[in-house]
Amino acid sequence: MTYVGRFAPSPSGPLHAGSLATALASWLDARAHDGRWLLRIEDVDTPRTVPGAAEVIMAQLHALGLAWDGEIIWQSRRGDAYQTAFDTLAARGLIYGCGCTRREIADSALRGQTMPGADGERPYPGTCRHGLPEGRQARAWRLRVPDGLEHFEDRWLGPQEQDVAQAVGDFALRRADGLWAYQLAVVVDDAAQGVTDVVRGADLLSSTARQRVLGRLLGLPPLRYMHVPLILDASSGLKLSKQNGAPPIDTGAPLTALKAAWEALGFPPFAAAGIAPFLREATARWAGRFPG
C-alpha cells in the first residue's frame, strides 16, 4: 500500500514551535516511507478561523522546505461530503437528535459522578438516546456509539484501548451551532484523500478510538496512527498553542526552527549546512527509527 500522510492545521493563527514539531514529524514519516504528504486546512470551525492564517501557514511551510503534494483540501468547502456520510449513518438509525445544552451535560455527568477524560471532556450520559424529552428540540446530532473496547497500536506510544461508549458516549457529528463536528469531518476527509497514516500531536490521542469507530461504521479502511509528544511552554508547563499565546516560528531562521523541532521530538542534534541537507539527514534517521 502506498503511504499517504497529511498535515491538517486549523487556520486560527500561524504555526508555532509545537505545530512545527508535528508538521515535521508528519513530513518526515511520509518521506521516509516514500509516500505522499498532503495538506488539508481544517477550517470547519469557521468562528475560530482567522482570515489570512491559512496563507501564512502555507508560506511558513514553504520557507521551511516542507513541500506538500497535490491540491490543498479546505474543510469549509466540503459540506456536501459530510452530509452524504451523515445521511448514510442516519439511514441505518445510527444518529439521533439531542436537545441537551453543554451545561446540562456537565451537570448530568456530575450527578452521575462521571470523571472527565484526560482532555477534560465529560462523556455524554445518553439523555436523548431514546427520544427527545417533551418540549425539547434537537440542537445537535449524535452518533449511537456501539459498546466494546476499541484497540489500536500507536506507532509512537504502543498499544492503546478505549471503551468509547463509556469514556466518550454518543458524540456529536453536527453541533448545536449547525457546524459539522471535527470528528466527522476528519474521518470523511482522510478517506477522501486516501490517507493511510496519521501523524499528529498526543493531544488528539483521545479522539482516535472514536474516529476508528466512526470510520468502521462508514465502511472505511482503518488507518495507522502515530501521536508525537507535545511541546510544552518552559515557564507555564502548558502545551504550546495559539490559545496560550505561543509565538509564531521565525521563518527568517528556518534551519534553526527545524533543528529545534527535531530536538523537541527527542532526537539528538546533528550538523547540517542548510535546509535541504538537514531534511535529507533527518529523513534517513527517521527511517532508521520507524522502518516499514
C-alpha positions as CSV (number, residue, x, y, z in Angstrom):
1,M,0.0,0.0,0.0
2,T,1.3,3.4,-1.0
3,Y,1.9,5.6,2.1
4,V,-0.2,8.8,2.2
5,G,0.2,11.1,5.1
6,R,-1.2,14.6,5.8
7,F,-0.8,17.7,7.8
8,A,-4.1,19.3,8.8
9,P,-3.7,22.6,10.7
10,S,-6.6,24.8,11.8
11,P,-6.2,28.3,10.5
12,S,-6.6,30.1,13.8
13,G,-3.1,31.5,13.7
14,P,0.4,30.9,12.3
15,L,2.5,27.8,13.0
16,H,4.3,27.9,16.4
17,A,7.0,25.6,17.7
18,G,4.5,22.9,18.8
19,S,2.7,22.8,15.5
20,L,6.0,22.8,13.6
21,A,7.2,19.7,15.5
22,T,4.0,17.9,14.4
23,A,4.4,19.1,10.8
24,L,8.0,18.0,10.7
25,A,7.2,14.6,12.2
26,S,4.4,14.1,9.7
27,W,6.5,15.2,6.7
28,L,9.5,13.0,7.7
29,D,7.3,9.9,8.2
30,A,5.9,10.4,4.7
31,R,9.2,11.0,3.1
32,A,10.9,8.2,5.0
33,H,8.3,5.8,3.6
34,D,8.5,7.1,0.0
35,G,5.0,8.4,0.4
36,R,2.9,11.4,-0.4
37,W,2.4,14.3,2.1
38,L,-0.9,16.2,1.8
39,L,-2.0,19.5,3.2
40,R,-5.5,20.0,4.5
41,I,-6.8,23.2,6.0
42,E,-9.2,22.3,8.8
43,D,-11.4,25.3,8.8
44,V,-14.7,23.5,9.5
45,D,-14.9,25.5,12.8
46,T,-15.5,28.8,11.0
47,P,-15.8,31.0,14.1
48,R,-12.2,30.2,15.1
49,T,-10.8,30.8,11.6
50,V,-8.6,33.8,11.3
51,P,-8.7,35.5,7.9
52,G,-5.3,35.0,6.1
53,A,-4.0,32.5,8.6
54,A,-4.1,29.6,6.1
55,E,-2.0,31.6,3.7
56,V,0.5,32.4,6.4
57,I,0.8,28.7,7.3
58,M,1.5,27.8,3.7
59,A,4.2,30.4,3.4
60,Q,5.8,29.1,6.6
61,L,5.8,25.6,5.3
62,H,7.3,26.8,2.1
63,A,10.1,28.7,3.9
64,L,10.9,25.6,5.9
65,G,11.2,23.4,2.9
66,L,8.2,21.3,3.9
67,A,6.6,20.9,0.4
68,W,3.3,19.2,0.1
69,D,1.9,17.0,-2.7
70,G,-1.3,17.6,-4.7
71,E,-4.0,20.1,-4.2
72,I,-5.0,21.5,-0.8
73,I,-8.3,20.4,0.7
74,W,-10.4,23.0,2.6
75,Q,-12.9,21.6,5.0
76,S,-15.2,24.7,4.7
77,R,-15.8,23.6,1.1
78,R,-16.7,20.0,1.8
79,G,-20.2,20.3,3.4
80,D,-21.8,18.0,0.8
81,A,-19.4,15.2,1.6
82,Y,-20.1,15.4,5.3
83,Q,-23.8,15.5,4.6
84,T,-23.6,12.3,2.5
85,A,-21.8,10.5,5.3
86,F,-24.3,11.8,7.8
87,D,-27.2,10.6,5.7
88,T,-25.6,7.2,5.3
89,L,-25.4,6.8,9.1
90,A,-28.9,8.3,9.6
91,A,-30.4,5.8,7.2
92,R,-29.1,3.0,9.4
93,G,-30.6,4.5,12.5
94,L,-27.2,5.4,13.9
95,I,-27.9,9.1,14.5
96,Y,-30.3,10.9,16.8
97,G,-31.2,14.5,17.8
98,C,-30.0,15.8,21.1
99,G,-31.7,18.7,22.9
100,C,-29.1,19.0,25.8
101,T,-27.0,22.1,26.5
102,R,-23.4,21.8,27.5
103,R,-24.3,22.9,31.0
104,E,-27.0,20.1,31.2
105,I,-24.5,17.5,30.0
106,A,-21.9,18.7,32.6
107,D,-24.5,18.7,35.4
108,S,-25.7,15.2,34.4
109,A,-22.1,13.9,34.5
110,L,-21.5,15.5,37.9
111,R,-24.7,13.9,39.3
112,G,-23.6,10.6,38.0
113,Q,-20.1,11.3,39.4
114,T,-18.6,10.7,36.0
115,M,-15.0,11.8,35.8
116,P,-13.8,13.8,32.9
117,G,-11.3,12.3,30.5
118,A,-7.7,13.2,30.1
119,D,-8.7,16.1,27.8
120,G,-11.3,17.4,30.3
121,E,-14.2,16.1,28.3
122,R,-17.1,14.5,30.1
123,P,-18.9,11.6,28.5
124,Y,-22.4,12.2,27.2
125,P,-24.9,10.4,29.5
126,G,-27.3,9.4,26.8
127,T,-30.1,11.7,27.9
128,C,-31.8,11.9,24.5
129,R,-30.7,8.5,23.1
130,H,-34.2,7.1,23.3
131,G,-36.0,10.3,22.3
132,L,-36.1,14.0,23.0
133,P,-37.7,15.0,26.3
134,E,-41.1,16.6,25.9
135,G,-41.0,20.2,24.7
136,R,-37.3,19.9,23.6
137,Q,-36.0,20.3,20.0
138,A,-32.8,18.8,18.6
139,R,-29.8,21.1,19.0
140,A,-27.1,18.7,17.9
141,W,-27.0,15.3,16.2
142,R,-25.2,12.4,17.9
143,L,-23.8,9.0,16.8
144,R,-25.1,5.9,18.6
145,V,-21.8,4.5,19.8
146,P,-21.6,0.7,20.0
147,D,-20.4,-1.0,23.2
148,G,-17.0,-2.6,23.4
149,L,-13.3,-1.8,23.6
150,E,-11.5,-0.2,20.7
151,H,-7.9,-1.4,20.4
152,F,-5.2,0.0,18.2
153,E,-1.4,0.2,18.0
154,D,0.1,3.7,18.2
155,R,3.4,3.7,16.4
156,W,5.0,6.0,19.0
157,L,3.1,5.2,22.2
158,G,2.4,1.5,21.7
159,P,-0.8,-0.4,22.4
160,Q,-3.9,1.7,23.1
161,E,-7.5,0.9,24.0
162,Q,-10.6,2.9,24.9
163,D,-14.2,2.0,25.6
164,V,-15.7,4.8,23.6
165,A,-19.3,4.3,24.8
166,Q,-18.1,4.7,28.4
167,A,-15.3,7.2,28.1
168,V,-17.0,9.5,25.5
169,G,-20.6,8.4,25.0
170,D,-22.6,9.2,21.9
171,F,-20.5,12.1,20.4
172,A,-21.8,14.9,18.2
173,L,-21.5,14.8,14.4
174,R,-23.3,18.0,13.9
175,R,-23.0,20.7,16.5
176,A,-25.7,22.8,18.1
177,D,-24.5,25.8,16.1
178,G,-25.1,23.9,12.9
179,L,-21.5,23.3,12.0
180,W,-20.1,19.9,11.2
181,A,-18.1,18.3,14.1
182,Y,-14.4,17.8,13.7
183,Q,-14.8,14.1,14.3
184,L,-17.0,13.5,11.3
185,A,-15.0,15.9,9.0
186,V,-11.6,14.4,9.7
187,V,-12.8,10.8,9.1
188,V,-14.5,11.7,5.9
189,D,-11.6,13.8,4.6
190,D,-8.9,11.2,5.5
191,A,-10.9,8.6,3.4
192,A,-11.4,11.0,0.5
193,Q,-7.7,11.9,0.4
194,G,-6.7,8.2,0.6
195,V,-4.8,8.8,3.8
196,T,-3.1,5.7,5.2
197,D,-1.1,7.1,8.1
198,V,-1.9,9.9,10.6
199,V,0.9,11.6,12.5
200,R,-0.3,14.2,14.9
201,G,0.1,15.6,18.4
202,A,-0.6,13.5,21.5
203,D,-3.4,15.9,22.5
204,L,-5.5,14.2,19.8
205,L,-4.9,10.7,21.1
206,S,-8.3,10.7,22.9
207,S,-10.0,11.3,19.5
208,T,-8.5,8.3,17.8
209,A,-10.7,5.5,19.2
210,R,-14.0,7.3,18.3
211,Q,-12.6,8.1,14.8
212,R,-11.9,4.5,14.3
213,V,-15.4,3.5,15.4
214,L,-16.9,6.1,13.1
215,G,-14.8,5.0,10.2
216,R,-15.8,1.4,10.7
217,L,-19.5,2.3,10.8
218,L,-19.0,4.1,7.5
219,G,-17.2,1.1,6.0
220,L,-13.8,2.8,5.7
221,P,-10.4,1.1,5.9
222,P,-8.6,1.6,9.2
223,L,-5.6,3.9,9.4
224,R,-2.3,3.7,11.2
225,Y,-1.7,6.3,13.9
226,M,1.3,8.0,15.5
227,H,0.9,10.5,18.2
228,V,4.1,12.5,18.9
229,P,4.9,14.3,22.1
230,L,3.5,17.7,22.8
231,I,5.9,20.7,23.1
232,L,5.3,22.4,26.5
233,D,6.0,26.0,27.5
234,A,9.0,26.1,29.7
235,S,7.6,28.6,32.1
236,S,4.0,27.5,32.5
237,G,4.2,23.8,31.6
238,L,1.2,24.2,29.4
239,K,1.0,22.9,25.8
240,L,2.3,25.4,23.3
241,S,-0.8,26.5,21.4
242,K,-2.3,29.5,19.7
243,Q,-4.8,29.8,22.5
244,N,-1.9,30.0,25.1
245,G,-0.2,32.8,23.1
246,A,2.6,30.7,21.6
247,P,4.7,33.0,19.3
248,P,4.9,32.1,15.6
249,I,8.0,30.4,14.3
250,D,10.8,32.6,12.9
251,T,10.9,31.8,9.2
252,G,13.8,34.2,9.0
253,A,15.9,31.4,10.6
254,P,14.3,28.3,9.1
255,L,17.2,25.9,9.8
256,T,17.2,26.9,13.5
257,A,13.5,26.3,13.7
258,L,13.7,22.9,12.1
259,K,16.6,21.8,14.3
260,A,14.6,22.9,17.4
261,A,11.6,20.9,16.3
262,W,13.8,17.9,15.6
263,E,15.3,18.0,19.1
264,A,11.9,18.7,20.7
265,L,10.8,15.4,19.3
266,G,13.5,13.7,21.3
267,F,16.2,13.2,18.6
268,P,19.8,14.1,19.1
269,P,21.2,17.2,17.2
270,F,23.4,16.9,14.2
271,A,25.2,19.3,11.9
272,A,23.6,20.5,8.7
273,A,24.7,23.2,6.2
274,G,21.2,24.1,5.1
275,I,17.5,23.2,5.0
276,A,17.8,20.5,2.2
277,P,20.8,18.7,3.8
278,F,19.0,18.8,7.2
279,L,15.8,17.3,5.8
280,R,17.7,14.6,3.9
281,E,19.6,13.5,7.0
282,A,16.6,13.8,9.3
283,T,14.6,11.7,6.9
284,A,17.2,8.9,6.9
285,R,17.4,9.0,10.7
286,W,13.6,8.9,11.0
287,A,13.5,5.9,8.6
288,G,16.0,4.1,10.9
289,R,13.8,4.6,13.9
290,F,10.5,3.9,12.2
291,P,11.2,1.4,9.4
292,G,8.5,-0.1,7.2
